[in-house]
Amino acid sequence: MTTPPPTTERCWEIDRALDDLADGEAAWAACDRATRRALLLRVHAATAGHAEAWVRAAVAYKRLPDGSPLVGEEWITGPYPVLTSCGALAASLQALEENRSPVDGFTFGEAPGGRVAVRVLPHSVWDQLLLNGFSAEVWMPPGVTRQQVRAGAGLAQLRPAETNGVGVVLGAGNITSIPILDVLYELYANNRVVALKLNPVTDGLLDVFGEVLAPLIDLGAVRILTGGADVGAYLVRHPKVSHVHMTGSAATHDAIVFGPGAEGRARKAAGTPLLGKPVTSELGGVSPTIVLPGDWSEADLRYQAEHVATQKLHNGGYNCVAGQVLVVSSDWAQKDRFLAHVRAALADAPARPAYYPGSDDRVADALASYGGDAERVGGGRVLIRNVDPADPGPALTTEYFGPVLAVVELPGDARTFLDAAVRTANDRLTGTLGANLIAHPRTISTLGSALDEAIAGLRYGTIALNAWTGVGYLTATAGWGAFPGHTLDDVQSGIGVVHNALLLDGPERTVVRGPFRPAPRALLHGQPVMSPRPPWFVSNGTAATTGRLLADFAAAPRWTALPRIFASALRG
């Protein structure tokens, strides 16, 4: 069944917007790099000026309780990454203006398989202070040389006058920075002017987004549209649109590319898309968290259980990279104790409404699919035990996009378990967006290069060791997207990357590392880590205050702001 077309009035509105963008493309082409950098700085200033209204609008549609620490999520995943991305993109443009490469000043290293690694975190003194103990590298595909990385960095901004038509961005409905970041990437990485169609869930952000993007709207390079599937279908198939980028589910992607229903499935099987134009996408999937066995203290067990609960419950579980499958060793002596802590962390996390459409139905499906192995934990959360890794059931193949966590057990000590867990993650789980690993420092030391080889063997776009892959999302200079190589008829977690403020040409993956323990406990174990419990943890009691302070700092980095940030973070 095809989607009915919009009303005549809506069609005229869309047509006018695309006509405006056709004219705006010429204006964008006429902008040199200095002008484009100035536009980014104006977007940065507008974001800072409207950050409070942005967060209020997000809190309203997500129905978060007044005064809840969970409001910190909206600061940290809304204005904050837009502010940091504007700054990082502006720095890349300035480098190109000065006949330098955007990667000049960044450290290069080597990764397994003949890969070049670009260290993107920490880079500044602010990174070293605010994210002490965290690091991130962008790994290029095997065989790409440092010289090629340097020469290719800049993408479309190497030839700014060569524009590429009108692109459509179908905005996400969960993390509020996604639509803005995707618009910026289309403009700056791909030289396409942009029609942004908001997800109806986020219509309450229309006015704020209009203010944030006003410098680009005034130029004619951006237009914002609202509406449902009818508007989206008309927009993406419009003859004036040359490219589509979307964030969502693989099912939505296939309905757009091949059409809905049986006819769409037949087109997909035949390899004959209904949408005959390029499509890039970020589509989520089933993300694993692999916990390597070791000798942990009770405090370690409790902290890492909170970490797992955060990977699942951040934003209510409505994240494309939410942890869904917890992989543990059946031979780990502390397995049962750890899982008891995970259950408690899920139950004790702050309650919140199920704001995303269809959440209750997906939770009910999980309970029905796994019967006695599925348990309600806390308000609306589900923990599934005894999931067979060889059974292609929904826990391994369907992104629940909600508060559902499944546990898979595999035998073996750290080395044999790790090998089996990598195979399971690659071969049994749907999607390739993000994978997490948790390992005690002694386990990391014992495994040595075998752990690096395992990270290289994981076919995921972002891999985090003792951190959540969401840190990769928040790192403006890192790439964000599925592991490369997917096609329209087997799209998995999507095609292409976004963010990537260094404008690297064809990055393969991002690898994030974090501290196994937070400060001050890490210091007591001889680990020079100053970061306390991260503000994105759902168990962080001062996350709202810390998130606001971090966004304020990203708007205007300064030494005088640091004491309040550190004080709030330590109280969390």
C-alpha positions as CSV (number, residue, x, y, z in Angstrom):
1,M,0.0,0.0,0.0
2,T,1.5,3.3,-1.1
3,T,1.5,6.4,1.1
4,P,-1.2,8.9,-0.1
5,P,0.2,12.2,-1.4
6,P,0.2,15.4,0.7
7,T,-2.5,18.0,0.1
8,T,-2.1,20.4,-2.8
9,E,-1.2,23.1,-0.4
10,R,1.6,21.0,1.2
11,C,2.9,20.1,-2.2
12,W,3.1,23.8,-3.1
13,E,5.0,24.5,0.2
14,I,7.5,21.7,-0.6
15,D,7.9,22.9,-4.2
16,R,8.6,26.5,-3.0
17,A,11.1,25.3,-0.5
18,L,13.0,23.3,-3.2
19,D,12.8,26.3,-5.6
20,D,14.4,28.4,-2.9
21,L,17.1,25.8,-2.4
22,A,17.8,25.7,-6.1
23,D,18.5,29.4,-6.0
24,G,20.4,29.0,-2.7
25,E,22.8,26.5,-4.2
26,A,24.2,29.3,-6.3
27,A,24.6,31.5,-3.2
28,W,26.3,28.6,-1.4
29,A,28.7,28.0,-4.3
30,A,29.6,31.7,-4.2
31,C,30.7,31.4,-0.6
32,D,34.4,31.0,-0.1
33,R,35.8,29.1,2.8
34,A,36.2,32.2,5.0
35,T,32.5,33.0,4.5
36,R,31.5,29.5,5.2
37,R,33.5,29.5,8.4
38,A,31.9,32.8,9.4
39,L,28.5,31.1,8.9
40,L,29.5,28.2,11.2
41,L,30.5,30.7,13.9
42,R,27.1,32.4,13.6
43,V,25.4,29.0,13.9
44,H,27.6,28.4,17.0
45,A,26.5,31.7,18.5
46,A,22.8,31.0,17.7
47,T,23.1,27.6,19.3
48,A,24.5,29.1,22.5
49,G,21.9,31.8,22.5
50,H,19.0,29.3,22.2
51,A,20.4,26.4,24.2
52,E,18.0,26.9,27.1
53,A,15.0,27.0,24.8
54,W,16.3,23.9,22.9
55,V,16.6,21.9,26.1
56,R,13.1,23.0,27.3
57,A,11.6,21.9,24.1
58,A,13.3,18.5,24.2
59,V,12.3,18.0,27.9
60,A,8.7,18.8,26.9
61,Y,8.3,16.2,24.2
62,K,10.2,13.6,26.1
63,R,8.1,14.4,29.2
64,L,11.0,14.4,31.6
65,P,10.2,15.2,35.3
66,D,11.0,18.7,36.4
67,G,14.3,18.9,38.2
68,S,15.4,15.4,37.1
69,P,19.1,14.7,36.6
70,L,18.0,13.1,33.3
71,V,17.7,16.7,31.8
72,G,21.5,16.5,31.6
73,E,21.1,14.1,28.7
74,E,19.3,16.9,26.7
75,W,22.2,19.4,27.3
76,I,24.9,16.8,26.5
77,T,23.3,15.4,23.4
78,G,21.5,18.5,22.1
79,P,23.3,21.9,22.1
80,Y,26.7,20.5,23.3
81,P,27.7,18.4,20.3
82,V,26.4,21.1,17.9
83,L,28.6,23.7,19.6
84,T,31.7,21.4,19.5
85,S,31.0,20.4,15.9
86,C,30.7,24.0,14.7
87,G,34.0,24.8,16.4
88,A,35.8,21.7,14.9
89,L,34.4,22.3,11.4
90,A,35.4,26.0,11.6
91,A,39.0,24.9,12.5
92,S,39.1,22.5,9.5
93,L,38.0,25.3,7.2
94,Q,40.6,27.7,8.6
95,A,43.3,25.1,8.0
96,L,42.2,24.8,4.4
97,E,42.1,28.6,4.1
98,E,45.7,28.7,5.2
99,N,46.8,25.9,2.8
100,R,47.1,23.4,5.6
101,S,45.4,20.0,6.0
102,P,42.6,19.7,8.7
103,V,44.7,16.9,10.2
104,D,47.8,19.0,10.6
105,G,48.6,19.0,14.4
106,F,46.8,15.7,15.0
107,T,48.9,12.7,16.0
108,F,49.1,9.7,13.6
109,G,49.6,6.1,14.8
110,E,49.3,2.6,13.6
111,A,46.5,0.1,14.1
112,P,46.3,-3.6,13.3
113,G,46.1,-4.7,9.6
114,G,48.2,-1.9,8.2
115,R,45.8,0.8,9.2
116,V,46.6,4.4,9.8
117,A,45.0,5.8,13.0
118,V,44.4,9.5,13.6
119,R,44.2,10.4,17.3
120,V,41.3,12.8,17.6
121,L,40.8,12.7,21.4
122,P,42.4,14.2,23.4
123,H,43.5,17.0,21.1
124,S,43.2,20.3,23.1
125,V,44.1,21.0,26.7
126,W,40.4,21.2,27.3
127,D,40.0,17.6,26.2
128,Q,42.8,16.5,28.5
129,L,41.1,18.2,31.5
130,L,37.4,17.6,30.8
131,L,37.7,14.0,29.4
132,N,40.8,12.9,31.3
133,G,41.3,9.2,30.7
134,F,39.3,9.0,27.5
135,S,40.8,8.8,24.0
136,A,39.5,8.2,20.5
137,E,41.1,7.3,17.2
138,V,39.8,7.2,13.7
139,W,41.1,4.2,11.9
140,M,41.4,4.4,8.1
141,P,41.0,1.3,5.9
142,P,44.0,-1.0,5.4
143,G,46.5,0.3,2.9
144,V,45.6,4.0,3.1
145,T,48.7,6.0,3.8
146,R,49.3,9.0,6.0
147,Q,50.0,11.1,2.9
148,Q,46.6,10.0,1.4
149,V,44.8,10.9,4.7
150,R,46.4,14.3,4.7
151,A,45.7,15.0,1.0
152,G,42.1,13.8,1.2
153,A,41.0,15.6,4.4
154,G,38.6,18.4,3.4
155,L,36.2,16.5,1.2
156,A,34.0,18.9,-0.7
157,Q,35.7,21.9,0.9
158,L,38.8,21.2,-1.2
159,R,36.7,22.4,-4.1
160,P,34.0,24.6,-2.5
161,A,32.6,26.1,-5.7
162,E,31.6,22.6,-7.0
163,T,28.2,22.1,-5.4
164,N,26.1,18.9,-5.6
165,G,22.5,19.9,-5.8
166,V,19.8,19.7,-3.2
167,G,19.9,17.1,-0.5
168,V,17.1,15.9,1.8
169,V,17.8,15.1,5.5
170,L,15.1,13.1,7.2
171,G,15.6,14.1,10.8
172,A,15.8,11.7,13.7
173,G,13.2,11.7,16.5
174,N,15.4,10.7,19.4
175,I,18.7,12.6,19.9
176,T,18.0,16.3,19.2
177,S,21.4,17.2,17.8
178,I,21.2,14.6,15.0
179,P,19.2,16.8,12.5
180,I,21.4,19.8,12.9
181,L,24.6,17.8,12.7
182,D,23.3,16.0,9.6
183,V,22.5,19.3,7.9
184,L,26.0,20.7,8.6
185,Y,27.6,17.5,7.2
186,E,25.6,17.7,4.0
187,L,26.6,21.3,3.5
188,Y,30.2,21.1,4.5
189,A,31.3,17.6,3.6
190,N,29.2,17.2,0.5
191,N,28.5,20.7,-0.7
192,R,24.7,20.1,-0.9
193,V,22.1,22.6,0.2
194,V,19.6,21.0,2.4
195,A,15.9,20.4,2.9
196,L,15.5,19.2,6.5
197,K,12.3,17.3,7.2
198,L,11.7,16.9,10.9
199,N,10.5,13.7,12.4
200,P,7.0,14.5,13.7
201,V,8.1,13.6,17.3
202,T,10.4,16.6,17.2
203,D,8.0,19.2,15.8
204,G,8.3,21.1,19.1
205,L,11.8,22.0,18.1
206,L,10.9,23.7,14.9
207,D,11.2,27.2,16.2
208,V,14.5,26.5,18.0
209,F,16.0,24.8,14.9
210,G,14.9,27.7,12.8
211,E,16.8,30.1,15.1
212,V,19.9,27.9,15.2
213,L,20.0,27.5,11.4
214,A,18.9,31.0,10.7
215,P,22.3,32.1,9.2
216,L,22.1,29.2,6.6
217,I,18.3,29.7,6.1
218,D,18.8,33.4,5.4
219,L,21.4,32.5,2.8
220,G,19.0,30.1,1.1
221,A,21.1,27.0,1.8
222,V,18.6,25.4,4.3
223,R,14.9,25.0,4.5
224,I,13.0,23.2,7.3
225,L,9.8,21.2,6.7
226,T,7.4,19.4,8.9
227,G,4.9,16.6,8.2
228,G,4.4,12.9,8.2
229,A,5.3,10.1,5.8
230,D,3.3,11.7,3.0
231,V,5.6,14.8,3.1
232,G,8.7,12.6,3.3
233,A,7.7,10.5,0.4
234,Y,6.9,13.5,-1.8
235,L,10.1,15.2,-0.8
236,V,12.5,12.4,-1.4
237,R,11.0,11.6,-4.8
238,H,10.9,15.2,-6.0
239,P,12.9,15.7,-9.2
240,K,14.8,18.6,-7.8
241,V,16.3,16.4,-5.0
242,S,19.6,14.8,-5.8
243,H,20.4,12.9,-2.6
244,V,18.7,11.6,0.6
245,H,20.2,11.1,4.0
246,M,18.1,9.6,6.8
247,T,18.4,8.4,10.4
248,G,16.0,5.7,11.5
249,S,15.3,2.0,11.2
250,A,16.3,-0.4,8.4
251,A,12.6,-1.0,7.9
252,T,11.9,2.7,7.3
253,H,14.9,2.8,5.0
254,D,13.6,0.0,2.9
255,A,10.1,1.5,2.7
256,I,11.7,4.7,1.4
257,V,14.1,3.1,-1.1
258,F,12.0,0.1,-2.3
259,G,8.5,1.1,-1.3
260,P,6.2,-0.3,1.4
261,G,4.6,-3.7,1.7
262,A,4.8,-6.8,-0.5
263,E,5.6,-4.7,-3.6
264,G,8.6,-3.1,-1.8
265,R,9.8,-6.5,-0.7
266,A,9.6,-7.8,-4.2
267,R,11.6,-4.8,-5.5
268,K,14.2,-5.3,-2.8
269,A,14.6,-9.0,-3.7
270,A,14.9,-8.0,-7.4
271,G,17.4,-5.2,-6.6
272,T,15.2,-2.6,-8.3
273,P,14.9,0.4,-6.0
274,L,11.9,2.7,-6.3
275,L,14.0,5.6,-5.3
276,G,16.5,6.2,-8.1
277,K,19.0,8.5,-6.3
278,P,21.8,8.1,-3.8
279,V,20.9,7.4,-0.2
280,T,23.1,7.5,2.9
281,S,21.8,6.5,6.3
282,E,22.4,5.8,10.0
283,L,20.1,3.1,11.0
284,G,21.1,1.6,14.4
285,G,21.0,-2.1,15.0
286,V,21.6,-4.6,17.8
287,S,24.6,-3.3,19.8
288,P,26.6,-5.8,21.9
289,T,28.4,-5.1,25.2
290,I,31.1,-7.8,25.6
291,V,32.3,-8.2,29.3
292,L,35.6,-10.0,29.6
293,P,36.0,-12.1,32.7
294,G,38.5,-11.1,35.3
295,D,39.1,-10.6,39.0
296,W,37.0,-7.5,39.9
297,S,36.3,-5.8,43.2
298,E,32.7,-5.3,44.4
299,A,33.0,-1.6,43.5
300,D,34.2,-2.6,40.0
301,L,31.2,-4.9,39.5
302,R,28.7,-2.2,40.7
303,Y,30.2,0.6,38.6
304,Q,30.4,-1.4,35.4
305,A,26.8,-2.6,36.0
306,E,25.8,1.1,36.1
307,H,27.8,1.5,32.9
308,V,25.8,-1.3,31.2
309,A,22.5,0.1,32.5
310,T,23.5,3.5,31.0
311,Q,24.3,2.0,27.6
312,K,20.8,0.5,27.6
313,L,18.7,3.2,29.4
314,H,20.2,6.5,28.2
315,N,17.4,8.5,26.6
316,G,15.1,5.7,27.7
317,G,16.7,3.2,25.4
318,Y,15.7,5.2,22.3
319,N,19.2,5.4,20.9
320,C,20.5,3.8,17.7
321,V,23.6,2.7,19.6
322,A,21.8,1.6,22.8
323,G,23.3,-1.6,24.2
324,Q,20.9,-4.5,23.6
325,V,22.9,-7.7,24.0
326,L,25.2,-8.2,27.1
327,V,27.7,-10.9,26.3
328,V,29.4,-12.6,29.4
329,S,31.5,-15.7,30.0
330,S,29.5,-18.6,31.5
331,D,32.8,-19.6,33.1
332,W,33.4,-16.3,34.9
333,A,33.4,-16.9,38.6
334,Q,31.8,-13.5,39.2
335,K,29.2,-13.7,36.4
336,D,26.2,-14.2,38.7
337,R,27.2,-11.4,41.0
338,F,27.8,-9.0,38.1
339,L,24.4,-9.9,36.5
340,A,22.7,-9.3,39.9
341,H,24.3,-5.8,39.9
342,V,23.1,-5.2,36.3
343,R,19.6,-6.2,37.3
344,A,19.7,-3.8,40.3
345,A,21.1,-0.9,38.1
346,L,18.3,-1.4,35.6
347,A,15.7,-1.4,38.4
348,D,17.2,1.6,40.3
349,A,17.7,3.9,37.3
350,P,15.4,7.0,37.3
351,A,11.9,6.4,35.9
352,R,10.9,8.1,32.8
353,P,7.9,8.0,30.4
354,A,8.1,5.9,27.3
355,Y,7.9,8.8,24.9
356,Y,8.9,7.2,21.6
357,P,6.1,5.8,19.5
358,G,5.6,2.0,19.7
359,S,7.8,1.5,22.7
360,D,5.2,-0.3,24.8
361,D,4.4,-2.7,22.0
362,R,8.1,-3.5,21.5
363,V,8.5,-4.2,25.2
364,A,5.4,-6.4,25.1
365,D,6.9,-8.3,22.1
366,A,10.1,-9.0,24.0
367,L,8.2,-10.4,26.9
368,A,6.0,-12.6,24.7
369,S,9.0,-13.8,22.6
370,Y,11.0,-15.0,25.6
371,G,8.4,-16.1,28.1
372,G,9.9,-17.1,31.5
373,D,13.4,-16.0,30.5
374,A,12.1,-12.4,30.2
375,E,11.6,-10.4,33.4
376,R,10.1,-7.0,34.1
377,V,12.7,-5.0,36.0
378,G,11.7,-1.6,37.4
379,G,9.3,0.6,35.5
380,G,8.8,-0.9,32.0
381,R,12.3,-2.4,31.6
382,V,12.9,-6.0,30.5
383,L,15.9,-8.2,31.2
384,I,16.1,-11.4,29.1
385,R,18.3,-14.3,30.3
386,N,19.5,-17.5,28.7
387,V,19.4,-16.2,25.1
388,D,20.8,-18.8,22.7
389,P,23.5,-17.2,20.6
390,A,22.8,-19.7,17.8
391,D,19.1,-18.9,17.7
392,P,18.2,-16.1,15.3
393,G,15.5,-14.7,17.6
394,P,14.4,-11.1,17.9
395,A,16.8,-10.2,20.7
396,L,19.7,-10.8,18.3
397,T,18.1,-9.7,15.1
398,T,15.6,-6.9,15.9
399,E,16.5,-3.5,17.3
400,Y,14.0,-3.1,20.1
401,F,14.6,0.6,20.4
402,G,13.5,0.6,24.0
403,P,14.4,-0.6,27.5
404,V,15.1,-4.2,26.7
405,L,18.4,-5.9,27.5
406,A,19.3,-9.5,26.6
407,V,22.1,-11.6,28.1
408,V,24.1,-14.1,26.1
409,E,26.6,-16.5,27.8
410,L,29.6,-18.0,26.0
411,P,32.1,-20.3,27.5
412,G,35.8,-19.7,28.0
413,D,38.6,-17.8,29.7
414,A,39.3,-14.2,28.6
415,R,41.1,-15.2,25.4
416,T,38.8,-18.0,24.1
417,F,35.7,-16.1,25.3
418,L,36.8,-12.9,23.4
419,D,37.3,-14.8,20.2
420,A,33.8,-16.4,20.5
421,A,32.2,-13.0,21.4
422,V,33.7,-11.3,18.4
423,R,32.4,-14.1,16.1
424,T,29.0,-13.8,17.7
425,A,28.8,-10.1,17.4
426,N,29.9,-10.2,13.8
427,D,27.8,-13.2,12.6
428,R,24.7,-13.3,14.8
429,L,23.7,-9.7,15.6
430,T,22.0,-7.4,13.1
431,G,23.7,-4.1,12.5
432,T,27.2,-2.7,12.6
433,L,26.9,0.7,14.3
434,G,28.5,0.2,17.7
435,A,30.1,-2.4,19.9
436,N,31.3,-2.1,23.5
437,L,33.9,-4.0,25.4
438,I,34.6,-3.9,29.2
439,A,37.8,-5.3,30.6
440,H,39.8,-5.0,33.8
441,P,43.3,-3.4,33.3
442,R,45.0,-6.6,34.2
443,T,43.0,-8.5,31.6
444,I,43.9,-5.8,29.0
445,S,47.6,-6.2,29.9
446,T,47.4,-10.0,29.8
447,L,45.7,-10.1,26.4
448,G,48.1,-7.6,24.9
449,S,48.0,-7.4,21.1
450,A,45.2,-10.0,21.0
451,L,42.8,-7.4,22.3
452,D,43.8,-4.9,19.6
453,E,43.4,-7.7,17.0
454,A,39.9,-8.4,18.4
455,I,39.0,-4.8,18.1
456,A,40.2,-4.8,14.5
457,G,38.2,-8.0,13.9
458,L,34.9,-6.4,15.1
459,R,33.0,-5.1,12.1
460,Y,31.5,-2.1,13.7
461,G,31.6,1.6,12.9
462,T,32.5,2.6,16.5
463,I,34.0,0.4,19.1
464,A,34.5,1.4,22.7
465,L,36.7,-0.2,25.3
466,N,35.7,0.7,28.9
467,A,33.6,3.4,27.5
468,W,30.2,3.7,25.7
469,T,30.2,4.2,22.0
470,G,28.1,7.2,22.6
471,V,31.3,9.0,23.5
472,G,32.2,8.5,19.8
473,Y,29.0,10.3,18.9
474,L,29.9,13.2,21.1
475,T,33.4,13.5,19.6
476,A,33.1,16.0,16.8
477,T,36.3,15.0,15.0
478,A,35.4,11.3,14.9
479,G,33.4,9.6,12.3
480,W,29.9,8.2,13.1
481,G,28.2,5.6,11.1
482,A,28.0,1.9,10.2
483,F,31.0,-0.2,9.3
484,P,31.6,0.4,5.6
485,G,30.5,-1.9,2.8
486,H,26.7,-2.2,3.2
487,T,24.4,-1.9,0.2
488,L,20.9,-0.7,-0.4
489,D,19.5,-4.3,-0.4
490,D,21.5,-5.3,2.8
491,V,21.7,-1.9,4.5
492,Q,22.2,-3.2,8.1
493,S,23.2,0.0,10.1
494,G,23.5,2.2,7.1
495,I,25.7,3.7,4.4
496,G,28.2,6.5,4.9
497,V,29.4,8.5,7.9
498,V,28.5,11.9,9.5
499,H,30.1,14.2,12.1
500,N,33.7,13.7,10.9
501,A,34.6,17.4,11.4
502,L,38.2,16.7,10.1
503,L,36.4,15.9,6.8
504,L,38.5,12.7,6.4
505,D,38.0,10.8,3.2
506,G,36.5,7.3,3.8
507,P,37.2,6.6,7.5
508,E,36.6,2.9,8.5
509,R,35.8,3.2,12.2
510,T,36.2,5.1,15.4
511,V,37.9,3.4,18.4
512,V,37.2,4.9,21.8
513,R,38.9,4.0,25.1
514,G,38.0,5.0,28.6
515,P,39.0,4.3,32.2
516,F,37.9,1.1,33.9
517,R,37.4,3.0,37.1
518,P,36.4,6.6,37.8
519,A,38.2,9.1,40.0
520,P,39.0,9.2,42.8
521,R,38.9,5.4,43.0
522,A,41.1,5.0,39.9
523,L,43.9,7.0,41.7
524,L,43.8,4.6,44.6
525,H,44.6,1.8,42.2
526,G,47.5,3.7,40.7
527,Q,45.7,4.8,37.6
528,P,46.3,8.5,36.6
529,V,42.6,9.2,35.8
530,M,40.9,12.4,36.9
531,S,37.4,11.8,35.4
532,P,34.7,11.0,37.9
533,R,31.5,9.1,37.0
534,P,30.6,10.5,33.6
535,P,27.7,12.9,33.4
536,W,25.9,10.7,30.8
537,F,25.5,7.9,33.4
538,V,21.9,7.4,34.2
539,S,23.0,7.1,37.9
540,N,24.7,10.5,37.9
541,G,22.8,12.7,40.4
542,T,24.3,16.0,39.1
543,A,24.0,15.3,35.4
544,A,21.6,18.2,34.7
545,T,23.9,20.8,36.3
546,T,27.0,19.3,34.7
547,G,25.4,19.0,31.3
548,R,24.4,22.7,31.4
549,L,27.8,23.8,32.5
550,L,29.5,21.7,29.7
551,A,27.3,23.3,27.1
552,D,28.0,26.7,28.4
553,F,31.7,25.9,28.3
554,A,31.5,24.7,24.7
555,A,29.9,28.0,23.8
556,A,32.8,29.9,25.3
557,P,35.8,27.8,26.5
558,R,37.6,29.6,29.4
559,W,39.6,28.7,32.4
560,T,37.3,30.4,34.9
561,A,34.4,28.0,34.0
562,L,36.4,24.8,35.0
563,P,36.0,24.9,38.8
564,R,32.2,24.8,38.7
565,I,32.3,21.9,36.1
566,F,34.7,19.9,38.2
567,A,32.8,20.5,41.4
568,S,29.5,19.4,39.8
569,A,31.1,16.4,38.1
570,L,32.7,15.2,41.4
571,R,29.4,15.4,43.2
572,G,27.8,13.2,40.5
